[in-house]
Amino acid sequence: MNIDQLYYKGLLLDRASDLRKSSEWLDQQWDHSDCQILLLQNDKNLIHWNDAQAPVAIYHLRQSIKALTNDSGKVVFLGLNGSIPLFAAEVESNIEACFEGQETVNRDNSEFINIRELGCLLNAHDAALLAYARGLLFWNRNSLFCIRCGTATVQKQGGHAKHCSNDSCGYVNFPRTDPAVIMLIEDSSNPNQRRCLLGRNAKFPNRMMSTLAGFVDPSESLEETVAREAFEEAGIRVNKVTYQTSQPWPFPSSIMLGFRAQATTTDITIDGFEIEEAGWFTVEQLDSFGEWDDDSDDYCLPRHDSIARYLIESWKSDVRNKK
């Protein structure tokens, strides 16, 4: 794994935050001769398997799409790819309708798929873009009513804002991102045998061990969240909480904030409900772990596209470099 690369981030796209506030400008982008659209259905992105059996994003020319919905609330503006306007749309039509009148892409090798199933098979740009499109459409679909008064909302800024249609309320809601911490906890009490703490959430596959994580509570700092979650999930006290990196995680609407922390206690206590198993592991033990999609009965590591895997691999690299 390339520990310098995290999936779903680093999107090279001009989101045109100021320009998209103008409905006239958005209409011009929609009518642009080169306007392109990404299609989704039930949170699944439309992709094409190329001759090398690698998945790639499908960029439809807007003017050639017959299957587009008439509901403007199911179309969102993503940004500008150079001078090319890029939108995403939720469609109900089948694959055949999505390719009606188009001969440039083989529909037989195309499908709507949950991009989380693809892991790192997508190139980094497509992964970030498809995740962004999925997350923004998800928020629009689930923000049909004002969170203050319950009146229907009206889409603004190309799907980046929802205005309450009740004039006496007028509340403006923006896409939410829920902050969650995820942490690699290290026991370095024996410098010659450094260990990290991994656990298995009840929702994980039976073999997968991963770093601990949790959502940030109101009026709580990120460092406090790391310490609280470490104790709640594994009974471990920590200090020296240091930020590592972050990863957008629009599945459906989070951002993962990665940390490393030092354990001050090592006796593990789990609740058996949220965390079903936890343990300390050396680099050598982690090297023997399988992958989440192999057929082994042994422990496996998280997927390569996750920040959990990034934190584990970067810790392994640091341990090796200090020997």
Contacts in CASP RR format, 6 or more apart in sequence:
PFRMAT RR
TARGET T0000
AUTHOR 0000-0000-0000
METHOD contacts of the structure
MODEL  1
MNIDQLYYKGLLLDRASDLRKSSEWLDQQWDHSDCQILLLQNDKNLIHWN
DAQAPVAIYHLRQSIKALTNDSGKVVFLGLNGSIPLFAAEVESNIEACFE
GQETVNRDNSEFINIRELGCLLNAHDAALLAYARGLLFWNRNSLFCIRCG
TATVQKQGGHAKHCSNDSCGYVNFPRTDPAVIMLIEDSSNPNQRRCLLGR
NAKFPNRMMSTLAGFVDPSESLEETVAREAFEEAGIRVNKVTYQTSQPWP
FPSSIMLGFRAQATTTDITIDGFEIEEAGWFTVEQLDSFGEWDDDSDDYC
LPRHDSIARYLIESWKSDVRNKK
1 304 0 8 1.000
1 309 0 8 1.000
1 310 0 8 1.000
1 313 0 8 1.000
3 310 0 8 1.000
3 313 0 8 1.000
3 314 0 8 1.000
3 317 0 8 1.000
5 124 0 8 1.000
6 245 0 8 1.000
6 247 0 8 1.000
6 307 0 8 1.000
6 310 0 8 1.000
7 119 0 8 1.000
7 120 0 8 1.000
7 124 0 8 1.000
7 127 0 8 1.000
7 128 0 8 1.000
7 247 0 8 1.000
7 304 0 8 1.000
7 305 0 8 1.000
7 306 0 8 1.000
8 127 0 8 1.000
8 128 0 8 1.000
8 131 0 8 1.000
8 247 0 8 1.000
8 248 0 8 1.000
8 249 0 8 1.000
8 250 0 8 1.000
8 305 0 8 1.000
9 128 0 8 1.000
9 246 0 8 1.000
9 247 0 8 1.000
9 248 0 8 1.000
10 124 0 8 1.000
10 128 0 8 1.000
11 125 0 8 1.000
11 128 0 8 1.000
11 129 0 8 1.000
11 132 0 8 1.000
12 125 0 8 1.000
13 78 0 8 1.000
13 79 0 8 1.000
13 80 0 8 1.000
13 81 0 8 1.000
13 86 0 8 1.000
13 129 0 8 1.000
13 132 0 8 1.000
14 79 0 8 1.000
14 80 0 8 1.000
14 81 0 8 1.000
14 82 0 8 1.000
15 78 0 8 1.000
15 79 0 8 1.000
16 77 0 8 1.000
16 79 0 8 1.000
16 80 0 8 1.000
17 160 0 8 1.000
19 25 0 8 1.000
20 26 0 8 1.000
20 77 0 8 1.000
20 79 0 8 1.000
20 157 0 8 1.000
20 158 0 8 1.000
20 160 0 8 1.000
21 156 0 8 1.000
21 157 0 8 1.000
23 156 0 8 1.000
26 77 0 8 1.000
26 158 0 8 1.000
29 35 0 8 1.000
29 77 0 8 1.000
29 80 0 8 1.000
29 85 0 8 1.000
29 87 0 8 1.000
30 62 0 8 1.000
30 85 0 8 1.000
30 87 0 8 1.000
32 62 0 8 1.000
32 84 0 8 1.000
32 85 0 8 1.000
33 63 0 8 1.000
34 61 0 8 1.000
34 83 0 8 1.000
34 84 0 8 1.000
34 85 0 8 1.000
35 61 0 8 1.000
35 62 0 8 1.000
35 63 0 8 1.000
35 84 0 8 1.000
35 85 0 8 1.000
35 86 0 8 1.000
35 87 0 8 1.000
36 59 0 8 1.000
36 60 0 8 1.000
36 61 0 8 1.000
36 62 0 8 1.000
36 81 0 8 1.000
36 84 0 8 1.000
36 85 0 8 1.000
36 86 0 8 1.000
36 87 0 8 1.000
37 59 0 8 1.000
37 60 0 8 1.000
37 61 0 8 1.000
37 62 0 8 1.000
37 65 0 8 1.000
37 68 0 8 1.000
37 75 0 8 1.000
37 86 0 8 1.000
37 87 0 8 1.000
37 88 0 8 1.000
37 89 0 8 1.000
38 45 0 8 1.000
38 46 0 8 1.000
38 57 0 8 1.000
38 58 0 8 1.000
38 59 0 8 1.000
38 60 0 8 1.000
38 78 0 8 1.000
38 86 0 8 1.000
38 87 0 8 1.000
38 88 0 8 1.000
38 89 0 8 1.000
38 129 0 8 1.000
38 130 0 8 1.000
38 133 0 8 1.000
39 45 0 8 1.000
39 46 0 8 1.000
39 58 0 8 1.000
39 60 0 8 1.000
39 65 0 8 1.000
39 67 0 8 1.000
39 88 0 8 1.000
39 89 0 8 1.000
39 91 0 8 1.000
39 98 0 8 1.000
39 112 0 8 1.000
40 46 0 8 1.000
40 88 0 8 1.000
40 89 0 8 1.000
40 90 0 8 1.000
40 91 0 8 1.000
40 112 0 8 1.000
40 133 0 8 1.000
40 134 0 8 1.000
40 137 0 8 1.000
41 90 0 8 1.000
41 91 0 8 1.000
41 92 0 8 1.000
41 112 0 8 1.000
42 112 0 8 1.000
43 114 0 8 1.000
43 134 0 8 1.000
43 137 0 8 1.000
43 138 0 8 1.000
43 252 0 8 1.000
44 112 0 8 1.000
44 113 0 8 1.000
44 114 0 8 1.000
44 115 0 8 1.000
45 57 0 8 1.000
45 112 0 8 1.000
45 113 0 8 1.000
45 114 0 8 1.000
45 115 0 8 1.000
45 130 0 8 1.000
45 133 0 8 1.000
45 134 0 8 1.000
46 58 0 8 1.000
46 95 0 8 1.000
46 98 0 8 1.000
46 110 0 8 1.000
46 111 0 8 1.000
46 112 0 8 1.000
47 55 0 8 1.000
47 56 0 8 1.000
47 57 0 8 1.000
47 58 0 8 1.000
47 110 0 8 1.000
47 111 0 8 1.000
47 113 0 8 1.000
47 115 0 8 1.000
47 118 0 8 1.000
47 122 0 8 1.000
47 130 0 8 1.000
48 55 0 8 1.000
48 56 0 8 1.000
48 57 0 8 1.000
48 58 0 8 1.000
48 105 0 8 1.000
48 106 0 8 1.000
48 109 0 8 1.000
48 110 0 8 1.000
49 55 0 8 1.000
49 56 0 8 1.000
49 109 0 8 1.000
49 110 0 8 1.000
49 111 0 8 1.000
50 56 0 8 1.000
50 109 0 8 1.000
54 121 0 8 1.000
54 122 0 8 1.000
54 123 0 8 1.000
55 113 0 8 1.000
55 118 0 8 1.000
55 121 0 8 1.000
55 122 0 8 1.000
55 126 0 8 1.000
56 122 0 8 1.000
56 123 0 8 1.000
56 126 0 8 1.000
57 122 0 8 1.000
57 126 0 8 1.000
57 129 0 8 1.000
57 130 0 8 1.000
58 105 0 8 1.000
58 110 0 8 1.000
59 86 0 8 1.000
60 98 0 8 1.000
60 102 0 8 1.000
62 68 0 8 1.000
62 87 0 8 1.000
64 101 0 8 1.000
64 102 0 8 1.000
65 89 0 8 1.000
65 98 0 8 1.000
66 97 0 8 1.000
66 100 0 8 1.000
66 101 0 8 1.000
67 91 0 8 1.000
67 93 0 8 1.000
67 97 0 8 1.000
67 98 0 8 1.000
67 100 0 8 1.000
68 75 0 8 1.000
68 89 0 8 1.000
68 91 0 8 1.000
69 75 0 8 1.000
69 89 0 8 1.000
69 90 0 8 1.000
69 91 0 8 1.000
69 92 0 8 1.000
72 155 0 8 1.000
73 140 0 8 1.000
73 155 0 8 1.000
73 159 0 8 1.000
74 89 0 8 1.000
74 90 0 8 1.000
74 91 0 8 1.000
74 137 0 8 1.000
74 140 0 8 1.000
74 141 0 8 1.000
75 87 0 8 1.000
75 88 0 8 1.000
75 89 0 8 1.000
75 90 0 8 1.000
75 158 0 8 1.000
76 87 0 8 1.000
76 88 0 8 1.000
76 89 0 8 1.000
76 133 0 8 1.000
76 136 0 8 1.000
76 137 0 8 1.000
76 140 0 8 1.000
76 158 0 8 1.000
76 159 0 8 1.000
76 160 0 8 1.000
77 85 0 8 1.000
77 86 0 8 1.000
77 87 0 8 1.000
77 157 0 8 1.000
77 158 0 8 1.000
77 159 0 8 1.000
77 160 0 8 1.000
78 86 0 8 1.000
78 87 0 8 1.000
78 88 0 8 1.000
78 129 0 8 1.000
78 132 0 8 1.000
78 133 0 8 1.000
78 136 0 8 1.000
79 85 0 8 1.000
79 86 0 8 1.000
80 86 0 8 1.000
86 129 0 8 1.000
88 133 0 8 1.000
88 136 0 8 1.000
88 137 0 8 1.000
89 137 0 8 1.000
90 137 0 8 1.000
90 141 0 8 1.000
91 97 0 8 1.000
91 98 0 8 1.000
95 107 0 8 1.000
95 110 0 8 1.000
95 111 0 8 1.000
95 112 0 8 1.000
96 107 0 8 1.000
98 107 0 8 1.000
99 105 0 8 1.000
99 107 0 8 1.000
99 110 0 8 1.000
115 122 0 8 1.000
115 127 0 8 1.000
115 130 0 8 1.000
115 131 0 8 1.000
115 134 0 8 1.000
116 251 0 8 1.000
116 305 0 8 1.000
118 127 0 8 1.000
119 303 0 8 1.000
119 304 0 8 1.000
119 305 0 8 1.000
120 127 0 8 1.000
120 303 0 8 1.000
120 304 0 8 1.000
120 305 0 8 1.000
122 130 0 8 1.000
127 305 0 8 1.000
128 248 0 8 1.000
131 248 0 8 1.000
131 250 0 8 1.000
131 251 0 8 1.000
132 248 0 8 1.000
132 250 0 8 1.000
134 250 0 8 1.000
134 251 0 8 1.000
134 252 0 8 1.000
135 175 0 8 1.000
135 250 0 8 1.000
135 251 0 8 1.000
135 252 0 8 1.000
135 253 0 8 1.000
136 159 0 8 1.000
136 160 0 8 1.000
136 175 0 8 1.000
136 250 0 8 1.000
138 250 0 8 1.000
138 252 0 8 1.000
138 253 0 8 1.000
139 175 0 8 1.000
139 176 0 8 1.000
139 252 0 8 1.000
139 253 0 8 1.000
140 155 0 8 1.000
140 159 0 8 1.000
140 162 0 8 1.000
143 153 0 8 1.000
143 162 0 8 1.000
143 173 0 8 1.000
143 175 0 8 1.000
144 152 0 8 1.000
144 153 0 8 1.000
145 151 0 8 1.000
145 152 0 8 1.000
145 153 0 8 1.000
146 152 0 8 1.000
146 153 0 8 1.000
146 162 0 8 1.000
146 164 0 8 1.000
146 165 0 8 1.000
146 166 0 8 1.000
146 169 0 8 1.000
146 170 0 8 1.000
146 171 0 8 1.000
146 173 0 8 1.000
147 171 0 8 1.000
147 173 0 8 1.000
148 164 0 8 1.000
148 169 0 8 1.000
148 171 0 8 1.000
149 164 0 8 1.000
149 166 0 8 1.000
149 169 0 8 1.000
149 171 0 8 1.000
150 164 0 8 1.000
150 166 0 8 1.000
151 164 0 8 1.000
151 165 0 8 1.000
151 166 0 8 1.000
151 169 0 8 1.000
152 165 0 8 1.000
153 162 0 8 1.000
153 163 0 8 1.000
153 164 0 8 1.000
153 165 0 8 1.000
153 173 0 8 1.000
154 162 0 8 1.000
154 163 0 8 1.000
154 164 0 8 1.000
154 165 0 8 1.000
155 161 0 8 1.000
155 162 0 8 1.000
156 162 0 8 1.000
156 163 0 8 1.000
156 172 0 8 1.000
160 174 0 8 1.000
160 175 0 8 1.000
161 172 0 8 1.000
161 173 0 8 1.000
161 174 0 8 1.000
162 172 0 8 1.000
162 173 0 8 1.000
162 174 0 8 1.000
163 170 0 8 1.000
163 171 0 8 1.000
163 172 0 8 1.000
163 173 0 8 1.000
164 170 0 8 1.000
164 171 0 8 1.000
164 172 0 8 1.000
164 173 0 8 1.000
175 253 0 8 1.000
176 253 0 8 1.000
177 253 0 8 1.000
177 254 0 8 1.000
177 255 0 8 1.000
178 215 0 8 1.000
178 216 0 8 1.000
178 253 0 8 1.000
178 254 0 8 1.000
178 255 0 8 1.000
179 215 0 8 1.000
179 216 0 8 1.000
179 222 0 8 1.000
179 254 0 8 1.000
179 255 0 8 1.000
179 257 0 8 1.000
180 213 0 8 1.000
180 214 0 8 1.000
180 215 0 8 1.000
180 216 0 8 1.000
180 249 0 8 1.000
180 254 0 8 1.000
180 255 0 8 1.000
180 256 0 8 1.000
180 257 0 8 1.000
181 213 0 8 1.000
181 214 0 8 1.000
181 216 0 8 1.000
181 222 0 8 1.000
181 225 0 8 1.000
181 226 0 8 1.000
181 229 0 8 1.000
181 256 0 8 1.000
181 257 0 8 1.000
181 258 0 8 1.000
181 259 0 8 1.000
182 211 0 8 1.000
182 212 0 8 1.000
182 213 0 8 1.000
182 214 0 8 1.000
182 256 0 8 1.000
182 257 0 8 1.000
182 258 0 8 1.000
182 259 0 8 1.000
182 307 0 8 1.000
182 308 0 8 1.000
182 311 0 8 1.000
183 211 0 8 1.000
183 212 0 8 1.000
183 213 0 8 1.000
183 226 0 8 1.000
183 229 0 8 1.000
183 230 0 8 1.000
183 238 0 8 1.000
183 241 0 8 1.000
183 258 0 8 1.000
183 259 0 8 1.000
183 260 0 8 1.000
183 261 0 8 1.000
183 311 0 8 1.000
184 196 0 8 1.000
184 197 0 8 1.000
184 211 0 8 1.000
184 244 0 8 1.000
184 259 0 8 1.000
184 260 0 8 1.000
184 261 0 8 1.000
184 311 0 8 1.000
184 312 0 8 1.000
184 314 0 8 1.000
184 315 0 8 1.000
185 196 0 8 1.000
185 197 0 8 1.000
185 211 0 8 1.000
185 212 0 8 1.000
185 230 0 8 1.000
185 234 0 8 1.000
185 236 0 8 1.000
185 238 0 8 1.000
185 260 0 8 1.000
185 261 0 8 1.000
185 262 0 8 1.000
185 263 0 8 1.000
186 194 0 8 1.000
186 195 0 8 1.000
186 196 0 8 1.000
186 197 0 8 1.000
186 260 0 8 1.000
186 261 0 8 1.000
186 262 0 8 1.000
186 263 0 8 1.000
186 315 0 8 1.000
187 194 0 8 1.000
187 195 0 8 1.000
187 196 0 8 1.000
187 197 0 8 1.000
187 262 0 8 1.000
187 263 0 8 1.000
187 266 0 8 1.000
187 280 0 8 1.000
188 194 0 8 1.000
188 262 0 8 1.000
189 263 0 8 1.000
189 266 0 8 1.000
193 282 0 8 1.000
194 282 0 8 1.000
194 283 0 8 1.000
194 319 0 8 1.000
195 280 0 8 1.000
195 281 0 8 1.000
195 282 0 8 1.000
196 211 0 8 1.000
196 280 0 8 1.000
196 281 0 8 1.000
196 286 0 8 1.000
196 312 0 8 1.000
196 315 0 8 1.000
197 211 0 8 1.000
197 212 0 8 1.000
197 230 0 8 1.000
197 234 0 8 1.000
197 236 0 8 1.000
197 263 0 8 1.000
197 268 0 8 1.000
197 278 0 8 1.000
197 279 0 8 1.000
197 280 0 8 1.000
197 281 0 8 1.000
198 209 0 8 1.000
198 210 0 8 1.000
198 211 0 8 1.000
198 278 0 8 1.000
198 279 0 8 1.000
198 281 0 8 1.000
198 312 0 8 1.000
199 209 0 8 1.000
199 210 0 8 1.000
199 211 0 8 1.000
199 212 0 8 1.000
199 233 0 8 1.000
199 234 0 8 1.000
199 275 0 8 1.000
199 277 0 8 1.000
199 278 0 8 1.000
199 279 0 8 1.000
200 206 0 8 1.000
200 208 0 8 1.000
200 209 0 8 1.000
200 210 0 8 1.000
200 275 0 8 1.000
200 276 0 8 1.000
200 277 0 8 1.000
200 278 0 8 1.000
201 210 0 8 1.000
201 274 0 8 1.000
201 275 0 8 1.000
201 276 0 8 1.000
202 272 0 8 1.000
202 273 0 8 1.000
202 274 0 8 1.000
202 275 0 8 1.000
202 276 0 8 1.000
204 210 0 8 1.000
205 292 0 8 1.000
205 300 0 8 1.000
207 290 0 8 1.000
207 292 0 8 1.000
207 296 0 8 1.000
207 297 0 8 1.000
207 298 0 8 1.000
207 299 0 8 1.000
207 300 0 8 1.000
208 292 0 8 1.000
208 299 0 8 1.000
208 300 0 8 1.000
208 301 0 8 1.000
208 302 0 8 1.000
209 277 0 8 1.000
209 279 0 8 1.000
209 281 0 8 1.000
209 289 0 8 1.000
209 299 0 8 1.000
209 300 0 8 1.000
209 301 0 8 1.000
210 301 0 8 1.000
210 302 0 8 1.000
210 306 0 8 1.000
210 308 0 8 1.000
210 312 0 8 1.000
211 302 0 8 1.000
211 308 0 8 1.000
211 311 0 8 1.000
211 312 0 8 1.000
212 229 0 8 1.000
212 230 0 8 1.000
212 233 0 8 1.000
212 234 0 8 1.000
212 275 0 8 1.000
213 229 0 8 1.000
213 256 0 8 1.000
213 308 0 8 1.000
214 225 0 8 1.000
214 229 0 8 1.000
215 225 0 8 1.000
215 254 0 8 1.000
216 222 0 8 1.000
216 225 0 8 1.000
217 225 0 8 1.000
217 228 0 8 1.000
220 228 0 8 1.000
222 241 0 8 1.000
222 243 0 8 1.000
222 257 0 8 1.000
222 259 0 8 1.000
223 241 0 8 1.000
223 259 0 8 1.000
226 238 0 8 1.000
226 241 0 8 1.000
226 259 0 8 1.000
226 261 0 8 1.000
227 237 0 8 1.000
227 238 0 8 1.000
227 239 0 8 1.000
227 241 0 8 1.000
227 261 0 8 1.000
230 236 0 8 1.000
230 237 0 8 1.000
230 238 0 8 1.000
230 261 0 8 1.000
230 263 0 8 1.000
231 237 0 8 1.000
231 238 0 8 1.000
232 271 0 8 1.000
233 270 0 8 1.000
233 271 0 8 1.000
233 274 0 8 1.000
233 275 0 8 1.000
233 278 0 8 1.000
234 268 0 8 1.000
234 269 0 8 1.000
234 270 0 8 1.000
234 275 0 8 1.000
234 278 0 8 1.000
235 265 0 8 1.000
235 267 0 8 1.000
235 268 0 8 1.000
235 269 0 8 1.000
235 270 0 8 1.000
236 263 0 8 1.000
236 265 0 8 1.000
236 266 0 8 1.000
236 267 0 8 1.000
236 268 0 8 1.000
237 263 0 8 1.000
237 264 0 8 1.000
237 265 0 8 1.000
238 261 0 8 1.000
238 262 0 8 1.000
238 263 0 8 1.000
238 264 0 8 1.000
239 261 0 8 1.000
239 262 0 8 1.000
239 264 0 8 1.000
240 261 0 8 1.000
240 262 0 8 1.000
241 259 0 8 1.000
241 260 0 8 1.000
241 261 0 8 1.000
242 259 0 8 1.000
242 260 0 8 1.000
242 261 0 8 1.000
243 257 0 8 1.000
243 258 0 8 1.000
243 259 0 8 1.000
244 258 0 8 1.000
244 259 0 8 1.000
244 260 0 8 1.000
244 311 0 8 1.000
244 314 0 8 1.000
245 258 0 8 1.000
245 307 0 8 1.000
245 310 0 8 1.000
246 255 0 8 1.000
246 256 0 8 1.000
246 257 0 8 1.000
246 258 0 8 1.000
246 307 0 8 1.000
247 255 0 8 1.000
247 256 0 8 1.000
247 258 0 8 1.000
247 306 0 8 1.000
247 307 0 8 1.000
247 310 0 8 1.000
248 255 0 8 1.000
248 256 0 8 1.000
249 255 0 8 1.000
249 256 0 8 1.000
249 307 0 8 1.000
256 307 0 8 1.000
258 307 0 8 1.000
258 311 0 8 1.000
260 311 0 8 1.000
260 315 0 8 1.000
266 280 0 8 1.000
268 278 0 8 1.000
268 279 0 8 1.000
268 280 0 8 1.000
270 276 0 8 1.000
270 277 0 8 1.000
270 278 0 8 1.000
283 316 0 8 1.000
283 319 0 8 1.000
283 320 0 8 1.000
286 301 0 8 1.000
286 312 0 8 1.000
286 316 0 8 1.000
287 316 0 8 1.000
288 298 0 8 1.000
289 298 0 8 1.000
289 299 0 8 1.000
289 300 0 8 1.000
289 301 0 8 1.000
290 296 0 8 1.000
290 298 0 8 1.000
290 299 0 8 1.000
290 300 0 8 1.000
290 301 0 8 1.000
291 300 0 8 1.000
291 301 0 8 1.000
292 300 0 8 1.000
292 301 0 8 1.000
292 302 0 8 1.000
292 303 0 8 1.000
294 300 0 8 1.000
301 309 0 8 1.000
301 312 0 8 1.000
302 308 0 8 1.000
302 309 0 8 1.000
302 312 0 8 1.000
303 309 0 8 1.000
END
